[in-house]
Amino acid sequence: MDRTFNVLATLTIGSLIVTGLLFGIIFYQERSATTTLSSTLTFTLTIRPNQTLDEVTFLIPLPANAVGYSSVIAMAGAREITALPPDWNTTLVGTAGYTYLGISAARIPAEKGNVTPYRLTVRTAASRFALDTVAPEANTPVFRPRSAGRAQACAPVQEGTPSACREYEGYIFAQYRAVPDAEVEIQLELVGTNTWQSLGDHSGAYMDALSLSLHGPVQGWHTASGVLVTGIGEEFP
């Protein structure tokens, strides 16, 4: 009897120790992930004209969460976006509940040869909370407004990790004078990334992109092609 009791006691104590260790490891992993979390948004705007544009106005959608905020919008509102040519005027424009980067210029010269197109890149801390890299449309910054979209098959962006793609339509306002054979390419890209440490380095991301091709002189709102890629890398625990 005593021997059986000792065996049971030993097994019980051992089980409690293992359970405690497991809870300790889980707690450590969660606390380590939370305290080392870094969330960033990288927004890139590229404008590529093949002919000179005159009396130019663009309204470029900025990434926003469901209530209309992002750190990119905050930077634009504080006039901390300074990478564009100095003779371009920029301002925040709110219309129909959405926020756009308004760009106006008397003239935008054509891209020539291998000259780098007009490009703006903004990298900013997103928030102290993790970005939702699996379903960002719910309440994480993406380009808005946007159509509901449709799921599309896509190759993994990062080897060994599944990703999902949705195609949708976004909207860009453009107005300028140009010769009939003028072509303008407008590309927007947003990459949201979480990085953290928990028994090693971890990261997860999503990517949202809009593209629009314009021909000749234009005026008004234009429908841009969008694609949202989610689930790149790991999901924050």
C-alpha positions in Angstrom: 0.0 0.0 0.0 2.7 2.4 1.0 4.6 1.7 -2.2 1.5 2.3 -4.3 0.9 5.5 -2.5 4.5 6.7 -3.1 4.2 5.9 -6.8 1.0 7.8 -7.1 2.4 10.7 -5.1 5.5 10.8 -7.3 3.4 10.7 -10.5 1.1 13.4 -9.2 4.0 15.7 -8.2 5.7 15.0 -11.5 2.5 15.9 -13.3 2.1 19.1 -11.4 5.7 20.1 -12.1 5.3 19.4 -15.8 2.0 21.3 -15.9 3.6 24.2 -14.1 6.5 24.2 -16.5 4.2 24.2 -19.5 2.2 27.1 -18.1 5.4 28.9 -17.3 6.7 28.5 -20.8 3.3 29.7 -22.3 3.3 32.7 -20.0 6.9 33.5 -20.9 6.2 33.2 -24.6 3.1 35.4 -24.4 4.8 38.0 -22.2 7.9 38.0 -24.4 5.9 38.4 -27.6 3.9 41.3 -26.1 6.9 43.2 -24.6 9.0 42.9 -27.8 6.2 43.6 -30.3 7.0 46.1 -33.0 4.3 47.0 -35.6 5.1 49.1 -38.6 3.4 50.5 -41.7 5.3 51.1 -44.9 3.4 53.2 -47.5 4.8 53.8 -51.0 3.4 56.0 -53.7 4.8 55.9 -57.2 3.7 58.3 -60.0 5.2 57.6 -63.5 4.3 59.9 -66.3 5.7 59.5 -69.8 4.7 63.1 -70.9 4.6 66.4 -69.1 1.4 67.0 -67.1 0.0 70.5 -66.4 -2.4 71.8 -63.8 -2.3 68.6 -61.9 -4.5 67.4 -59.0 -4.5 64.0 -57.5 -6.4 62.6 -54.6 -4.6 59.5 -53.3 -6.3 57.2 -50.8 -4.4 56.8 -47.6 -4.5 53.6 -45.5 -6.9 53.8 -42.6 -8.6 51.5 -40.1 -12.3 51.1 -39.7 -12.6 54.4 -37.9 -10.5 56.3 -40.4 -7.1 56.5 -38.6 -3.6 55.3 -39.3 -0.1 56.6 -38.4 0.4 57.4 -42.0 -2.6 59.8 -41.9 -1.2 61.3 -38.7 2.1 62.0 -40.3 0.5 63.6 -43.4 -1.7 65.7 -41.1 1.4 66.9 -39.2 3.1 67.7 -42.5 5.8 65.2 -41.8 5.7 63.8 -45.3 8.4 65.8 -47.1 9.9 63.4 -49.7 7.9 64.8 -52.7 9.2 67.5 -55.0 9.2 70.9 -53.2 6.9 72.5 -55.9 4.2 69.9 -55.1 1.5 71.1 -52.7 0.1 68.4 -50.4 -2.8 68.5 -48.0 -5.2 66.1 -46.3 -8.6 66.0 -48.0 -11.6 64.3 -46.4 -14.6 63.3 -48.5 -17.4 60.9 -47.9 -15.8 59.8 -44.7 -12.4 58.8 -46.2 -9.1 60.6 -46.1 -6.9 61.3 -49.2 -3.6 62.8 -49.8 -4.3 65.8 -52.0 -1.4 66.6 -54.4 -1.4 69.6 -56.7 1.3 71.0 -59.0 1.4 73.5 -61.8 3.5 71.1 -63.8 4.9 67.6 -63.5 7.7 66.9 -66.0 7.8 63.6 -67.8 10.0 60.7 -66.7 13.0 60.5 -69.0 15.2 57.5 -69.6 16.2 55.7 -66.5 15.4 58.5 -64.2 13.6 57.2 -61.1 9.9 58.0 -61.2 8.3 60.2 -58.5 8.2 58.1 -55.4 7.3 58.6 -51.8 8.0 56.1 -49.1 6.8 56.5 -45.5 7.7 54.0 -42.8 6.1 54.6 -39.4 5.3 52.8 -36.2 1.7 51.5 -36.5 0.6 51.4 -32.8 1.4 49.6 -29.6 -1.0 46.9 -30.6 -0.4 44.1 -33.1 -1.7 44.5 -36.6 -4.2 41.9 -37.8 -2.2 40.3 -40.7 -4.8 37.7 -41.4 -8.0 39.8 -41.7 -6.9 43.4 -41.8 -10.0 44.8 -43.5 -11.9 44.5 -40.3 -10.0 47.1 -38.2 -6.4 47.4 -39.5 -5.2 50.1 -41.9 -5.9 49.3 -45.6 -6.7 51.5 -48.6 -10.3 52.8 -48.2 -12.8 53.1 -49.8 -12.8 49.7 -51.5 -15.2 47.3 -53.0 -16.0 44.0 -51.2 -13.7 42.1 -53.6 -13.3 38.5 -54.3 -10.9 35.8 -53.2 -8.2 34.7 -55.6 -5.6 32.0 -55.6 -2.1 33.3 -55.1 1.4 31.9 -54.6 2.9 32.1 -51.1 4.8 35.4 -50.7 7.1 33.8 -48.2 8.2 30.2 -48.7 6.5 27.7 -46.4 3.8 30.0 -45.3 0.2 30.1 -46.7 -1.2 33.4 -47.8 -4.5 34.5 -49.1 -5.4 37.1 -51.8 -8.4 39.2 -52.5 -8.9 41.4 -55.6 -10.9 44.5 -55.2 -11.5 48.0 -56.6 -10.3 51.3 -55.2 -10.7 54.9 -56.3 -8.2 57.6 -57.2 -9.1 61.2 -58.4 -6.9 62.6 -61.2 -7.1 65.8 -63.2 -4.5 67.3 -65.5 -3.8 68.6 -69.0 -1.6 66.5 -71.2 -1.1 65.5 -74.9 -3.4 62.7 -76.1 -0.7 60.0 -76.0 0.3 60.8 -72.4 0.4 57.8 -70.1 0.5 57.9 -66.3 1.0 54.9 -64.0 0.0 55.4 -60.3 0.9 52.6 -57.9 0.2 52.5 -54.1 1.6 49.9 -51.8 1.1 49.3 -48.0 3.0 46.7 -46.0 1.9 46.1 -42.4 4.4 44.1 -40.4 4.6 42.7 -36.8 7.9 41.5 -35.4 8.4 40.0 -32.0 10.6 37.7 -30.0 9.5 34.5 -28.3 12.1 31.7 -28.1 13.5 33.2 -31.4 12.6 35.9 -33.9 9.2 36.0 -35.5 7.4 38.1 -38.0 4.1 38.4 -39.9 2.8 40.8 -42.5 0.1 41.7 -45.0 0.3 43.7 -48.2 -2.3 46.0 -49.9 -1.7 47.4 -53.3 -3.5 49.6 -55.8 -2.6 50.4 -59.4 -4.1 52.7 -62.1 -3.1 53.4 -65.7 -4.3 56.7 -67.2 -4.2 57.8 -70.8 -4.4 61.3 -72.3 -5.8 64.3 -70.4 -8.1 63.2 -67.6 -10.6 64.6 -65.1 -12.5 62.8 -62.4 -12.6 59.7 -60.3 -11.0 56.5 -61.7 -11.3 52.9 -60.7 -8.0 51.3 -59.6 -7.2 47.6 -59.4 -6.4 46.4 -55.9 -5.1 43.2 -54.4 -4.8 42.4 -50.7 -2.3 39.6 -49.6 -2.7 38.4 -46.1 -1.2 35.8 -43.8 2.4 36.4 -44.8 4.6 34.7 -42.3 3.3 34.1 -38.8 0.2 35.3 -37.0 0.9 37.2 -33.8 -0.1 35.0 -30.8 
